[in-house]
């Protein structure tokens, strides 16, 4: 019920709590909150997804990279820092090409550099 509360603050806390519980049954609810009318709730949903195994949430997090709000994209990159591997590299490079927000762009550049250095250490 908290996930549908009229208060954005309650929905934020519910999204974060869903992640902290590590119950994969909560993932569809977090997916719905990724499209909430309030950006803060969308950000909380992205961060809630960080608590689940990559295979259960990677597509949702990658999709959050197309969100019109830069704060959601920025937080999605933050979550990807813990999940991303060479498999996500082409997606991240494409996202970098189209990103216009400097903060998100810098985070993407850093993540890509990190992945490349792990794949091809010097």
WOFENTA-V766860 format. One record per pair of residues at least 4 apart in sequence whose ideal C-beta (glycine too) atoms are under 7 Angstrom apart, sorted by the first residue. I is the first residue (numbers start at 1). J is the second residue. D is the distance in Angstrom with one decimal. If there is no record, write none. Layout:
BEGIN
i=I j=J d=D
i=I j=J d=D
END
This chain:
BEGIN
i=1 j=5 d=6.9
i=2 j=10 d=5.4
i=2 j=11 d=7.0
i=2 j=14 d=3.7
i=3 j=11 d=6.1
i=3 j=14 d=4.8
i=3 j=29 d=5.1
i=3 j=33 d=6.5
i=5 j=10 d=3.9
i=5 j=11 d=5.6
i=7 j=11 d=6.8
i=8 j=12 d=6.2
i=8 j=38 d=4.0
i=8 j=40 d=5.8
i=8 j=41 d=5.4
i=9 j=13 d=6.6
i=10 j=14 d=6.2
i=11 j=15 d=6.4
i=11 j=33 d=6.5
i=11 j=36 d=6.4
i=11 j=41 d=4.6
i=12 j=16 d=6.5
i=12 j=40 d=5.5
i=12 j=41 d=5.4
i=12 j=44 d=4.1
i=13 j=17 d=6.1
i=14 j=18 d=6.4
i=15 j=30 d=6.0
i=15 j=33 d=5.1
i=15 j=41 d=6.3
i=15 j=44 d=3.9
i=15 j=45 d=4.6
i=15 j=48 d=4.5
i=16 j=20 d=6.3
i=16 j=44 d=5.3
i=16 j=47 d=6.5
i=16 j=48 d=5.4
i=17 j=21 d=6.3
i=18 j=26 d=3.8
i=18 j=29 d=6.1
i=18 j=30 d=5.7
i=18 j=48 d=5.2
i=19 j=47 d=6.7
i=19 j=48 d=3.1
i=19 j=49 d=6.5
i=19 j=50 d=6.4
i=19 j=51 d=3.7
i=20 j=51 d=6.1
i=21 j=26 d=6.4
i=22 j=51 d=5.6
i=22 j=52 d=6.8
i=24 j=52 d=6.4
i=24 j=56 d=5.7
i=26 j=30 d=6.0
i=27 j=31 d=6.3
i=27 j=52 d=6.3
i=27 j=56 d=6.0
i=27 j=57 d=6.4
i=28 j=32 d=6.7
i=29 j=33 d=6.6
i=30 j=34 d=6.9
i=30 j=45 d=4.7
i=30 j=48 d=5.0
i=30 j=49 d=5.6
i=31 j=60 d=5.6
i=33 j=41 d=5.5
i=33 j=42 d=6.8
i=33 j=45 d=3.8
i=34 j=42 d=5.6
i=34 j=45 d=4.8
i=34 j=46 d=6.9
i=34 j=60 d=6.6
i=34 j=64 d=6.1
i=36 j=41 d=3.8
i=36 j=42 d=5.4
i=39 j=43 d=6.3
i=39 j=69 d=4.9
i=39 j=71 d=5.8
i=39 j=72 d=6.6
i=40 j=44 d=6.4
i=41 j=45 d=6.4
i=42 j=46 d=6.7
i=42 j=67 d=6.7
i=42 j=69 d=6.8
i=42 j=72 d=4.8
i=43 j=47 d=6.4
i=43 j=71 d=5.6
i=43 j=72 d=5.7
i=43 j=75 d=5.0
i=44 j=48 d=6.1
i=45 j=49 d=6.7
i=46 j=61 d=6.7
i=46 j=64 d=5.2
i=46 j=72 d=6.1
i=46 j=75 d=4.7
i=46 j=76 d=5.3
i=46 j=79 d=6.0
i=47 j=75 d=5.9
i=47 j=79 d=6.8
i=49 j=57 d=4.4
i=49 j=60 d=5.8
i=49 j=61 d=5.8
i=49 j=79 d=6.5
i=50 j=79 d=4.4
i=50 j=82 d=6.5
i=52 j=56 d=4.8
i=52 j=57 d=4.7
i=54 j=58 d=5.1
i=54 j=83 d=4.6
i=57 j=61 d=5.7
i=58 j=62 d=6.2
i=58 j=83 d=6.0
i=59 j=63 d=6.2
i=60 j=64 d=6.6
i=61 j=76 d=5.4
i=61 j=79 d=5.3
i=61 j=80 d=6.1
i=61 j=83 d=6.8
i=62 j=91 d=5.9
i=64 j=72 d=5.6
i=64 j=73 d=6.9
i=64 j=76 d=3.9
i=65 j=73 d=5.5
i=65 j=76 d=5.1
i=65 j=95 d=5.1
i=67 j=72 d=3.9
i=67 j=73 d=5.6
i=70 j=74 d=5.9
i=70 j=101 d=3.8
i=70 j=103 d=6.8
i=70 j=104 d=5.5
i=71 j=75 d=6.4
i=72 j=76 d=6.3
i=73 j=77 d=6.6
i=73 j=101 d=6.9
i=73 j=104 d=4.8
i=74 j=78 d=6.7
i=74 j=103 d=5.6
i=74 j=104 d=4.9
i=74 j=107 d=6.2
i=75 j=79 d=6.6
i=76 j=80 d=6.3
i=77 j=81 d=6.8
i=77 j=104 d=6.3
i=77 j=107 d=4.3
i=77 j=108 d=5.8
i=77 j=111 d=6.0
i=79 j=83 d=6.5
i=80 j=84 d=4.5
i=80 j=88 d=6.8
i=80 j=111 d=6.3
i=81 j=111 d=5.7
i=84 j=88 d=4.4
i=84 j=92 d=6.6
i=84 j=111 d=6.3
i=84 j=115 d=6.1
i=86 j=115 d=6.4
i=86 j=119 d=5.1
i=88 j=92 d=5.7
i=89 j=93 d=6.2
i=89 j=112 d=6.9
i=89 j=115 d=5.5
i=90 j=94 d=6.4
i=91 j=95 d=6.3
i=92 j=96 d=6.4
i=92 j=108 d=6.1
i=92 j=111 d=6.3
i=92 j=112 d=5.4
i=93 j=97 d=6.8
i=93 j=112 d=6.3
i=94 j=98 d=6.9
i=95 j=99 d=5.9
i=95 j=108 d=6.0
i=96 j=105 d=6.6
i=96 j=108 d=4.5
i=96 j=109 d=6.5
i=96 j=112 d=6.4
i=99 j=104 d=5.2
i=99 j=105 d=4.7
i=99 j=108 d=6.0
i=101 j=105 d=6.3
i=102 j=106 d=6.2
i=103 j=107 d=6.5
i=104 j=108 d=6.2
i=105 j=109 d=6.3
i=106 j=110 d=6.4
i=107 j=111 d=6.3
i=108 j=112 d=6.1
i=109 j=113 d=6.3
i=110 j=114 d=6.3
i=111 j=115 d=6.4
i=112 j=116 d=6.2
i=113 j=117 d=6.3
i=114 j=118 d=6.5
i=115 j=119 d=6.2
i=116 j=120 d=6.1
i=117 j=121 d=6.2
END
